[in-house]
Amino acid sequence: MSTVIEQPVEARLVAAAPRMPSIPATLHYDRTDPFAVRMTFPAPATLEGVEVCWTFSRELLTAGLEGPEGHGDVRVRPYGYERTVLEFHAPEGTAVVHVRSEEVRSFLDATGDLVPVGLEHLHLDLDHDLDELMRDAC
């Protein structure tokens, strides 16, 4: 069984212009980091021309389907039933994207099949993580 789930999604960038161009993005989940999800935007879709990856909690993404969540760099909220809004805040500015809620739900269902919610701690390798911290401290 794979330990990673990757799901391409169609994101719509909310810009000052009235049209919302579609940009490719990928939702990513790895059983070895069971509390986190990543959303990656390829280089051609970013202002800097480099791939951009945001990491945030699976819990934030799940809760954001039902109501506004997040107070930091990543915020998630529903936009009706069919769309979910993700806001990414950085010193350079804020990017706001819409994603189909059904794609997010499908992704979250797959992550739940891989690592059930509430059982994430069973997939942590604390000895490995401690070794990594100690190696970096030396």
C-alpha positions in Angstrom: 0.0 0.0 0.0 1.3 3.4 -0.9 2.1 5.8 1.9 1.5 8.9 -0.2 -1.6 10.4 -1.8 -1.3 13.1 -4.6 -4.4 14.6 -6.2 -4.3 17.2 -8.9 -6.9 19.9 -8.4 -8.1 22.8 -10.5 -7.6 26.0 -8.6 -9.0 29.3 -9.7 -6.9 32.3 -8.8 -8.9 35.2 -7.5 -7.3 38.3 -9.0 -8.2 42.0 -9.4 -9.4 41.3 -12.9 -12.9 39.9 -13.3 -11.8 36.6 -14.8 -10.5 33.8 -12.7 -7.8 31.9 -14.5 -7.4 28.2 -13.8 -4.1 27.1 -12.4 -3.0 23.5 -11.8 -2.3 22.6 -8.2 -1.6 19.3 -6.3 -2.9 18.3 -2.9 -0.4 15.9 -1.2 -0.6 13.7 1.9 2.2 11.5 3.3 1.4 8.9 6.0 4.9 9.7 7.5 3.7 13.2 8.3 0.2 12.3 9.3 -1.1 15.7 10.5 -0.1 17.7 7.5 -1.2 18.2 3.9 0.6 20.2 1.2 -0.7 22.2 -1.7 1.8 22.7 -4.5 1.6 25.2 -7.3 4.0 24.6 -10.3 6.5 27.2 -11.4 4.6 28.6 -14.4 1.6 29.4 -12.1 3.6 31.5 -9.6 4.9 35.1 -9.8 8.4 34.1 -9.0 8.5 31.3 -11.6 9.4 28.7 -9.0 7.3 25.9 -7.6 5.5 27.0 -4.4 4.4 24.5 -1.7 2.3 25.4 1.3 2.1 23.0 4.2 -0.8 23.1 6.7 -2.9 20.8 8.8 -5.3 18.3 7.5 -7.6 19.4 10.3 -7.6 22.9 9.0 -8.6 21.8 5.5 -11.3 19.6 6.9 -12.8 22.3 9.2 -12.5 24.9 6.4 -15.1 22.9 4.3 -17.7 23.7 7.0 -16.8 27.2 8.1 -14.0 29.8 8.2 -10.8 28.4 9.7 -7.3 29.6 10.2 -5.7 32.7 11.6 -2.2 32.5 10.3 -0.6 32.0 6.9 -3.2 29.7 5.6 -7.0 30.2 5.9 -9.8 28.1 4.5 -13.5 28.7 4.2 -16.4 27.4 2.2 -17.8 29.5 -0.7 -21.2 28.0 -1.1 -21.3 24.2 -1.2 -19.4 23.7 -4.4 -16.2 25.8 -3.8 -13.7 26.1 -1.0 -11.5 29.2 -0.7 -7.9 28.9 0.4 -6.0 32.0 1.3 -2.2 31.9 1.4 -0.6 34.9 3.3 3.1 35.7 2.8 5.1 38.9 3.2 5.0 39.4 -0.6 1.2 39.4 -0.6 -1.9 37.2 -0.4 -3.0 34.6 -2.9 -6.6 33.5 -2.9 -7.7 30.4 -4.8 -11.0 28.6 -5.2 -11.0 24.8 -5.4 -14.0 22.5 -6.1 -15.1 21.3 -2.7 -15.8 17.8 -4.1 -12.1 17.5 -5.0 -11.1 18.5 -1.5 -13.6 16.0 0.0 -12.4 13.2 -2.2 -8.8 14.0 -1.2 -9.7 14.1 2.5 -11.6 10.8 2.2 -8.5 9.2 0.6 -6.3 10.5 3.4 -8.8 9.1 6.0 -8.6 5.7 4.4 -4.8 5.8 4.6 -4.6 7.3 8.1 -7.9 7.5 10.0 -8.6 10.8 11.8 -7.7 10.5 15.4 -5.1 7.8 14.8 -2.4 10.0 13.3 -0.1 9.5 16.4 0.2 5.8 15.5 2.1 6.8 12.3 4.6 9.1 13.9 8.2 7.9 14.1 9.3 9.9 17.1 12.7 8.1 17.4 13.5 9.2 13.8 12.3 12.7 14.4 14.3 13.0 17.6 17.4 11.7 15.8 16.9 14.4 13.1 16.6 17.1 15.7 19.7 16.0 17.5 21.6 15.7 14.3 20.7 19.3 13.3 21.6 20.6 16.8 25.2 19.3 16.6 
